[in-house]
Amino acid sequence: MDYLHQFLFGIYPYLALAIFFLGSLIRFDREQYGWKSESSQALNNGMLRLGSPLFHVGVLGLFFGHAAGLLTPVWVWDALGVSHGLKQLVAMLAGGVMGTVTLIGLLMLLARRFCNARVRAAGTFRDQLVLLWILATLLLGLFSIFASAGHMDGHVMVLLMSWAQHLLTFRGDAAGFIVDAPLVFKLHLLMGMSLFAIFPFTRLVHVWSGFGALGYLGRAYQLVRSR
């Protein structure tokens, strides 16, 4: 294992998460008026009406699917009697479905962003960059399904799970688990981690507001007294 691999998969994940959390906090403190999705629906509602729901449903499915798949300890699956090969097959099928849904929605959003003159003029370089970045990350993830099909024993998936869980528990040997992982997996991981790093500098910060809205549902009733 060389120093570059150790940095990219043993140190860089923490740097990306530090930028993600600290950058989001600083932006909220300094630029609250820019803390929004910057919707361009009023300019053109066309493909946004279908593309946006597809994209958001797919992304949420991928996010929670990755979290459950990578962070659930291996012994839990073993205790449930789920073989590594079966878990990999389920991950491939679920990831393929959610990835395809996301891709369809994302392509519609990209076509709208780049082909509609009014939307393009109102957008920024950051808007275009984040969509293209997500597209590249998504395509690498979909291509990894074909790589997974070549080894259905689930061995590589266990290594990826071990990598993620050792990172989460701050163990320094995490990078060693994926030294021999196929290149497409490594590129997918790097693009995904970098997405967290650029997150605070884009309109993606509105995701935090989405989580905050859940607290709004449980708020106390407002008491209004008559005069």
N, C-alpha and C positions, 0 to 999 in steps of 0.2 A: 504494500500500500504506500503510494508516494504522498508527498506533502500536499500537492494540489488536490488529490482525492480527499485527503483528510480535511482540508480547508473547506472544500465545496460541500461535503456531506457530513462533516462533524462540527464545523464552526459557523459556516455561512447560515445554516438554518436559524441559529440563535441571533445572528446579526439581522436577518430578515424579519424575525419576530420582534426584535427590539425596535426596528424602524417602524414596523406595523403599529405597535402599541404607542410608543412615544410620539411618532409622527401624527397619529390620529389625535392624541391628547393635545399636542401643540396646535394642530390645525383647528381643533374645536375651540381652543382658548383664543386664537388669534383671528380666525376667519369664520365666525359663525354664520355670517351672511352667505358664505359659499358652501355651507354644509347642507347640500341638497342634491337631488338627482339631476337638476337642471333639465327638466323635461322639455322636449321640443314638440310635444303633442299638438300644440296649437298651430304649429307651422305645417305639419303634415301628419294626419292620423292613419293613413293608409295601412302599410304593413306593420305599423306599431301595434295595431289592435290585436293581431295574432302573434306577431313575432315576439313581443315583450312577454306575454304569458308563457309561451313555449320556452323561451330562454330562462325565465326565472324559475319555472317549475323544474326544468332540467338541471339548472345549476344547484338548486337546493337539494335535489335528489343525489347529485354527484357529491356535494359537500358532505352531507350526512352519511352517504354510503361509504365514502373514503374514511370518514372519522370512525365509523363503526367497524369497518373492515381492517383498518390499520391499527387501531388502538385497543381493540378487544384482545385480551391476552390469549395466546395460543391454547393454554390449558383449558380455557372456558369452552372453546370449540371442541377440544378433545373430550371434555366432560359431557358435552351434549351429544357426543357420538357423531359429530360432523367431521368427515375426513378432510384432509387438506385439499385433495383433488376436487371434492364436491364443493367446498368453499370457493375454490378458484373458479369453478364452472359457474356458480351462482354470481360471483363477482363479475365475470365476463359478460354474462347475460344481462344483469342489471345495469352494469356500466355501459354496455352497448346500447341498451334501450334509452337510458337517461342521456347518454352522450349524443345519440342521434337526435333526440328531442331538442337538446341544447343547440346542436349544430344547425338544425333547421331554423330555429328562432334566431340564432346569431347571424346566419347568412342573410336573413330578412332584415335584421337591424343594420348590418353592414351595407346592404344594397341601398337601404333608405339613407344611411349616413353619407355614403359616397356618391350616390346617383341623383339625389334630390338637391337641387341648387340651393333652395332656401335653408334646408337642414344643414347642408355642408357649410354654408356661409355663417350660420349661427354657431357652429361647433368650433372646437379648438383642437390643436394637435394632440392634447392629452386624451380627448374623447376618442380620436381615431386610434391612438396608440394602445389604449386599454382594450379596445375591441379586437384589434389585431393580435395583441398579446394573448388574450383569452382564446382566440381562434387557434393560434399556434400550440398553446398548451393543450387544448381540447383535441386537436388532430393527433398530437403525440400520444395522448391517452388512448384514443381510438386505435391507433396503430399498434399500441402495446398489446391490444387484445389478440392480434394476429401472432405476435411474439409469444404470448401466453399459450396459444393453441399448440405450439411446438413442444411444450413440456407440461402436460396435464397432471403431473404428480403434486403440484402445489408447492414445490420446494422454493421457487423464487418468491412466491407470495409470502411464505413464512419468513424469508430473509428480509423482505420489505417491512413486514410487521415488526420484526425484531429491531430493525433500524429505527423505525418511528417510535417504538416503545422505549428503546434505550435513550433516544434523544429526549423524550418526555421526562424520563427519570434522571437526566443529567449524567449519564454514564459515558465515559470517554471513548468507548470501543464501538460506538454506533456505526461509524463510517465503514468499519471492517466487514460488516455483514453484507454490503452490496458492492464489494470490490469487483466481483465477477458478474454482476447483473448485466443483462443486455443493455446496450447503449440507449435504446429508445426509452427504457425506464428511467435511466439517469437523466436524460434530457427533459423528460416529463417532470421529474422531481425538481430539477433546477428552474424550469419555467414556472412551475407552481409556487415554489418558494419565492421566486422573484416577484410574482404577482402580489404577494404579501408586502414586499418591499416598496412597490410603487403605489400600493393601495392608498396611503394617506395623501398622495399628491393628485388624486383623480376624483371623479364624481362617485367612485365606489364607496366613499365615506358615508353615503346615505344608508348603507347597510346597517351601520350602528343604530341609526334612527329606527330602522325596522325592528331591531331587538328592543329598543326603548319603548316602542309602541305596545309591546306585550304588557309592560307595566301599566300602561294607560288603561288597559282593560280591567285591571283590578283596583282602580282608584276608588276612593270613597265618593259617595254621592255629594254633589254640590247642593248646599242648603240655600234656598232662595226665600226670603221672607217678604210677605206682602207689605206695602206701605200703610 
